[in-house]
Amino acid sequence: MDHQLTTGAIVKMLNGEKVDNAVLQVISHKRVVGDTERYRLLISDGQHMNSFAMLGTQLVYMIHENQLAPNTVFRLNRYVSNTVNGTKKIIILLDITVLVPGAQTGKVGNPQAYAAGSTPAPAAAAPAPAAPAPAPAFKNSTSNGAMAARPVAAPPAATGQLSAQNVMPIAHLTPYANKWTIKARVTSKSDIRTWSNARGEGKLFSFELLDESGEIRCTAFKEQCDKFYDFLEPNKVYYLSQASLKPANKQFCGTIQHDFELTLNHNSIIEPCMDDSSIPGMQFNFVPISDLQTMEKPGLVDVIGVCKEAGDLDRIMSRKLSKELTKRDLKLVDQSNTEVTLTLWGSQAESFDAAGNPVVAIKGARLSDFNGCSLSSGGNSKLQLNPDIDQTYKLKGWYENEGVNMESKSISTRAARPDNFKTFAQAKHENIGGTGEPGYYSVCATILQLRSENCLYQSCPNGDCKKKVIDQQNGTFRCEKCNEQFSEFRWRALMQMNVADMTDNQWVTAFQETAEAVLGISADELGRMRDSDPERFQAVFNRATFKQFNMKLRAKMESYNDESRMRVVVSAAAPVSADLEAHKRRLREEIIAMGGQPNEEKMVVD
């Protein structure tokens, strides 16, 4: 049985004319050689055949499911037509609907291979779409805070020519293509990172671009970093041309599957595009939370869920990076009523607002078997709160009407940080923290010694940066991380102390807030005191010595120069005298647990 195809559609599309809802037929398909899975289709309109029809990567699943078998008749809902290498015409299929499966029909008509100059069958030609009006290439942009001090190179004047050129899909960028222009949306932009080594120093930032055909990563170094960082804004659409193409370093590309990546150079041109309706927003491939347990680990996944609970901002010291890190744990739940822990790091953790139980969508989250099954954000992860997509509204409606009152099943069996107290002797006997994984316990201990030497360092005053600054000996202080100089700094505490109970003693480390709680003074005030009044400075440490504290400890065995030693960090500390009733209640419970009978008259705490 024959089916009516849109005769002449192929020639019109390749000549740049717009053809709405063309009905075409698949003759065959072939996989394109490369790391990314792409397919080229031989399609027919009953009159002509063309083998340069590329299937959009988002439609590859139709090949896997055998929906595009030979002779399949389909309706082409959306496509783009482009010229590659100056002469070759291609059609990218972006959205199609199968009308008749290939098994239910045969080849329609007697189509001939299309040759340049062929004449289409008579039909009313649709007018070619008008090119969008040229837009200025750059606008003045000044960021707030310390970033404003960063020198920004004046960008070259806009030519306004990019929007009038043929636009090439990102999926078809190769080093062999020349005089190309892409039209894409910036889906994410990294912070500026600096480096310094024997070959010199510099700076860079990277951003990711998306169009209807796929994604690609782009990096800007040194002068291009200064020129384009403030200009490029996430979620805005731009024209980009004359950037360098090289094989992609998959280590830094996250979930992007493109075989190549872009690098901006002194010839690169970027212009804003005011007509962004044809460029999609960030694309997700969400996995239900209930499916995470069965997925291969480690790996990268896209997940969406309601933030059921958000923990406090926590600070830990990274021995590998030699700096303090900030983190926050979230509990996400979706319609499967399954809960998973997502750990945010750095600025994402610090700026996260859990008010109103927002819907959290994360692209490229790291999936691991830590604590059973958990997620964490990485350098290439992209986070959105309440994104304007269908899944957000469905999740929000489910949670507000049902989920908020349901008890969810957690697949993240995080080891609790117990409040049950142990003695140092018990902790050592139980080898807490000695297996390679961190262990947690609480102790009631007395401070025997505080090291006042090197207990403070001068840190960057820029926002939440805690990096140690370098005294330039000219009244300014340089932060290597921010790549800036400041006229002032902030004091931060990093204190070593020896504490003991009736069974043993232990050297522990206390950071900023915990050290301030032990000493009863802020780090800034202590720093000023050290320079202006050394006697008062030392008196602060003397007052804290021999005081008794309830401490929450984190212990982990770490290796230094092939030598293992236990590192214990104080995550919280409170004087016993701050809550004597709670202290007496704990002692009473311990006495009863050991089979004794507490003497209330003798339970006096000094």
N, C-alpha and C positions, 0 to 999 in steps of 0.2 A: 504494500500500500504506500503510495507517494504522499509526502507531506509538503505543504506550501512553504518554500524557503523565500527569503527576501533577496530576490535576484538583483545582482549589481551592488550589493551592500559592501562587499570586500573592496572593490575598486574605489568606491566613494570614501570609505574609511581611510584607505591608504593615501588618498588625495587630500585628506584633511577635512572632508565634509562630515557633518554630524548625521549619524543614522540612529534613530531611536528604536530600541527593542527589536533589533534585527534577529530573524530566525535563521539559524545556521546549523550545519551538520559537522560532526567530528568524523574525519576520515581515518586518522591515526594519531598517536602521540608518541613522543620520545623524550627520555630524560636527558637534560643538558649536563655535560660533564662538569664537575666542580664539587666543592665541599658542601655548598648549599643545595638543597633539593629543589630543582626547578624543572618544568616540563615545557616542551615546544609542541604545539598542536598543528596538524594539517587540517584546515577547516574549509568548508565549501558553502557557497550560497546558491548552488545549483547551476551556476554559470561559470564561476571561477573557483580555483582552489588557491590557498596561500599557506605556506609552511612556516611563515615567520609570525605566528600567533603565539604569544607567551602567556602561560597561565600564571596569574598572580599567586604568590606564595601562600596567601591565606586560603586558596582553593585547592591546594595540593591534596587535601584529604579526599577530594572527589575522585582522584586517581586511585588512592588507596582503597576506597569503597566501591571501585569499579562503576562509578556513576557516569564516566566519560568513555565508555567502551566505544570501539569503532561503530559508526552509523548512528550514534546518539544525536538526536535533534534537540537543540537548546535555544533559549532566548537570551540574547546578550543585553543585560540590563545596564551595564556600565563598562566603559573601556577608555583607554587612551591610545592615541596613535602618534608615533614619533619616528624621527629619522636618526639612524645610527651611522657614524663614520661618514656623514655627509650625503650618502646615497641610499643606504639600505633602509627600507620601510618596515616597521614592526607594529603589531597591534598587541597591547597588553590587556588581557581579559581580567576584569576586576570583580564582576558580579554576574553570575549566569544562573538560569533556571532550566533544569532538564524538563523537556516537554514529552519526548518519546525515548525510552531506553533503546539502546542499540540492538538488543535482542529481538525487538518487536518490529523492526523495519529494515529495509535495505538501503543501498546507496541511492540518493535522490538525484535524478538528472544525469547529465554527462559533462560534469565540470572539467574545464581545462585549466592548466597552470597559468596563473596570472603573470603577464609580462608588462613591463612599463609601457604606457601609452594605450593600453586596452580601453575600450569605450564601454561604459556601463549601460545596462538596459535603460530605456527611457523611463524616467521617473522624476518627480519634482525634487529638485536638489534643495537640501536644507542649507541655509546660510552658515558660513563658517563662523565660529564664535569670535567675538571681538576680543582683541588683546587687552588685558587690563592696563589702565593708565599707569605711566611710569611714576615711581615714587622716589623721593629723595633717599639716598643711600644711608645717611647717618643723621642722628639727632643728638643734641647736647644732652648728656646724662651725667649727673653727679650723685654718687652714692653717699649715704650718711655715714657718720662715725669716722673711724680711722681709715677706712678704705678711701675716703676722699683725698687723703694725702698721697695716694699712689699716683705717680705721673701717668697720664693718659696721652698717647700720641694722637695728634690731630689726624683724622682719617682723610683719605683722598676724596676729592669731590666726586659725587655720584654722576655716572654717565647716563643713567636712566635707560640703558639699552638692554639690560638682561631680560626684562619682562617681555621684550618683543622677539626674543630668540626662541628657537625650538627648545622645549624643555624635555630633558631625558629622565626617565624613571630611575630612581636610586638603584633598583635591582639590576640595571643594565650598565652601571658604571664599571669600566675596566680601564687599565692603564693604556689600552690601545685606542680608546675613544678620545677624540680631541674636539675642541671648541664646544664643549658641553656646558649646559646650565641645568641645575636642579632647582626645583621649587619644593621646599620642605618645611616642616614644623620642628622647632627646637623643643624636644620633649624633656631634656634635662641638661643642666650645666653644672660642672664641678666647681669647687673652690679653686683659687689659684694655689698651686704648689710650687715650692722652690727647691733647688738642689745646688749643692756645692761639692766639687770634687777636684781631682788633680788637673782636669782639663778645663776647669772654670766653673762658673755658676750661672744660673738662669732661672726662669720661671715658665710655667705652662698651665693651661687649663684645657679641659676637653668638654665637648658637648655632643649630644646625639640628635640625629635628624631623622625625620619620618615623613614618607609620602605614601601614596596608595599602594606602591609596589613593595616597599620594605623599609629597612632602617640601615643607618650607617653611622659610624663614629668619626668625629673630626677633632683634631688637636691643634692648638695654637701655641707657639713658643715665642718667648722673648718679646720682640717688638710687636708681633701679631697678637700676643697675649694682651699687651697694653692697649692695642688699637681696638680690639673687638670685644673684650670682656664686658665692659659696661653697655656696649651697644646691643649685644644679643640678650634677649629676654626669653625665658621658658614660656612655651605655649604660643609664641608668636611665629608667623610664617615669613620666610625669607627666600630670595633668589640667591644662589651661590654659584660662582664660576671660577675657573682658573686656580683650583687647589690641586695639590699633588696627591696622587693615588699610590698606595703601596699595599702589599699583602697585610692582612689584618693580624695583629697580635692578639690571639684569642684569650690570652691571660687577662687582658684589660677590657675586652669587649662585652663581658657579661652575657646576656641572652641574645645579643645581636649576631645574626648568622651570616652577614655579608662576608664575602671572601676578601674584601679590601677595606681599607680605611683611608680617610682624608687627612691631609696636613695643610694648614694655611701657609702661604708664602707671601713675598712682597708684591706679587702680581694678583693675589686673590681679591675678588670683588664680592661683596655681600650687599644686597639691597633689600629693604623691607617690602613685603607683598601685602597690599591692602585687601586683595580678594583671596581670602583663605578658606572659603566655603568648601572647596573641593579637596582640601587636605584634611585627613582624619586626625583626631586627637590620639593620645597615647593608646596603643593597642595592648590588651591584656589577654592572656590565655589562662583563665582562672582554673585552679584545681580545688575541688571540694576539700575542706579540712579533714573529713573522714577518710580521704584517699591518701593522705600524706604518709601514713604508717607503712603502706605497701610499696611506696616509691623507692627507687634506688637512691642511696645516700652515700656520700654527699652529693648535692645537686642544687640547681637553681629552679625556682618555681614562682608563679604568680598566684597570689592568694588575696581574697577579699573576705572581710568579716567585721562584725560589730565589736568595738572595743568594750568588752564587758568590765574590765578592770585594768587600771594602770598603776604600776608600782612607783615608789619614790625614786628620784634621781639618785643614782649610786655612783660612787667614784672608786676606781680600782687602779692600782699601779701596774703598768705593763712592763715586765722585765725585758721583754723582747724589744719593745720600742723605747724603753727608758723614759717613759712619761706617764702622766696620770690620764686615765680615760674616763669618760662619763657614759653611763648606760642607764636604760630604763626598760623594765619588762612589762609587756602588755599581754593581756589574755584576750584572744580573738575567738569568736564563736560565729558559726553560720547556721543555715537552715537544717543541716544534718545534726544539729544540737551537739556538735563536737567542738572541743575547746583546745587551742594550741597556744603555746607561749611564743611571742615574738619579741626579740630583744633589739631595741634601737640603740645606736651608738652616736656619740658626738653631738653635733648640732641638731640632728633629728630627735635625739633623746631630750635635749635641753629645751627645745621649742615645742615639744608635743603638748597639746591641750586636750585632756580627756573629758572636758565638760560636755555633757549631753550625750555621752556614749556614741562618739562619731563612728561612721563606717570607714574602715582603714583598707585601702587597696595598695598592695606593694608588688612591684614588678621586679623580678630577679632576686627574690629573697633566698638566702642560703638555707637549705634544708639539711639537717644533720640528725644523728641519733643521740645527741647530747640530751641527757635527762629523758631518755625514751625517744622522743621525737619533738624537735623544736625548730624555730625559724630565727634568723637574725638578719639585720640589714648589713649590706656591704658597700664597698666603694661604688659599685655600679647599680645598686638598688635604687629604685625610684618609688617614692611614697606619696600618696595622695589621700587627703581626708575628704570624705563625702564627695567623691567625683560625680560629675553629672552624667551618669550612665544608668541603664535600666537596673542592673544588679544592686545598685545603691538603694534605690527606692523599694525594691522587693525585700532586701535585707532589713531596711529600717522598719518597714511595715510588719514584717514577721517578728522582729525583736520587740517592738512596742506592744504588739497584740498577744504574742505567745511566749517568745523566747525569754523575756525578762522574768517570767515566773517559773521557768523550767530549770531543772537541775541538769547541767550539761556534763558530758563525759570528757575528761581531759586525757589527751594523749601525751602530755608533757608531765612526766612524773618527777618534777623537780624535788631533789632532796631538801627537805625542810631545814631551815637553820634553827636548830633546837634552842629553846630557852632553858632546857634542863642544864643545871650547873654541873660541872665536873671539876675535879682537882687537876693540877698539872700532872700529877703522877698517873691519874686515870687516863688522861688524854694520851700520855706517852705509852702507857700499857696497851691501850686500844689502837695505837698507831694512827690516830686521827690525822689525816692529811699526808700520811706517809706512803700512799699507794699511787701517787701521781695525780689523783683527783683532789680538789680542795675539800677540806673538812671544816665543819663549823661547830663551835661549842661556846659556852659561857663560863666565866670564872669570877669568883670574888677574890680579888688580889690586892696586895698593898704595894705601892710604888717604892722600890728600894733606891733606884738611881735614875736620874734624868740627864741625858747628855745635852748640855747647853751649846756645845761647839757644833757648828754646822747644822743647827736646828732650823735655820731660816734660809731662804734664797729669794733673790730678786726676780719677780715674774713679770710677764707682759701685762700691761694694763688694758689691752684691747679686748673688750667683751669678755668671752669665756675662755680665751686663750690663757693657758697656765704655763707656757713654755718659759724656761729660764732666759733672761735677757743678758746681753753682753755689754758691760760698761765700756763705752767708747773713749772714756777719759777726757771728754770735752763737754760734759754736762748732758749728754744724750745716752740713750740705752737702746740697743738694737735687738729686735726679735727676728731670728732666722725664719721662724715659721710664717710670720706675717710679712716678712721682708720689709720691715719699716723701722724707723727710729722714733723714739719718744723722749720727751723731756722728763718723764717720771716713770716709776715702776710701782708694783704692788708687792708687799711682803707675803710669802706663803710659808707655812710651817711643814716640816718633815722631820719628825722627832723620834729618836730611839730611846727606849726606856727599859729598865729591868724591873719586872714585877714578880711577886712571889705570893704563894699561899703557904699553908702549914706543911705541904708535901714536897714542894720543889719551886724553882724559879724559872723565868723565861724572858729572853730578850724579845721585845715586840716593837713594831713600827706604827706610829700614829700620824695620819695626814691632817691637813688643815682643820676641818671642823672638830675632829676628835681631839687633836692636840689642843685646840682652843678650849674645849670643854675640860680637859685635864688641868690646864694651867689657869683657867679662869680669866683669860685676857685674849684679845684679838691679836692676830699675827702682825697687823700693821702697827698697833700700839707697842707690841713687844719689839718690833724692829726699830722704831724710833727710840725706844728706851735703851736698846743695846748701844746705840751711838752716842746718846746724850747722858745717860746715867747708868753706867755698868753695874753699880752696886744694887740699884733697884732691879735691874735686869736679872741679876743672879738671885735676888731675893724671891722673885717669882718662882723659880725652880725649887728653892729651898722650902717654900710654903707647900708646894705640891708633894714633896717627898714625905713618905710614910703615911700618906692618906690612902684610905681604902676605897676601891671602886668596883662596881659591877661592870664587867667588860664582855662584849661580844667579840669573839676572835675568829679569824679565818686562817687556817693553817694549810700549807702546801709544801711538799718536798721539792726543792729546786736544785739545779746543778750549776756550779760555777767552776770553770777550769777542771772539769771531770771530778769535782768534789761535791757531794750532795749535802745539803743542810736544810733544816726546816725553817721556813719563813713564815712568821706569824704577824698578821696585821690586825690592828684594833679597828673594827668597823663602827663601834659605838662604845661610849663610856659614860657612866653616871656615878656620882658619889653615893656610897651606901647611905650616907646621912640624908640624902635627898628623899628617900622613901623608906624609913625605918620599919614601918608596919609591913611592907611587902617583904623586906629582908627577914624579919622575925617569922612571918608566915611561911617563907621558904624553908627556914631552918627547922621550924616545927614539923613540916611535912617530911623532911628528910629524916628527922629523928624517929617519927612514927613508922616510916618506911623501913627503917632498920630494926624495928621491933621495940623501940624505946618509948619512954613516956616523958614528954617535955615538962620541965619545971618552970611554970609561968613566972614565978617570983624571981628566978635566976636568969631569965632571958632578957638581959639588959645589954644593949649595944651602945658602945661609946661613940 
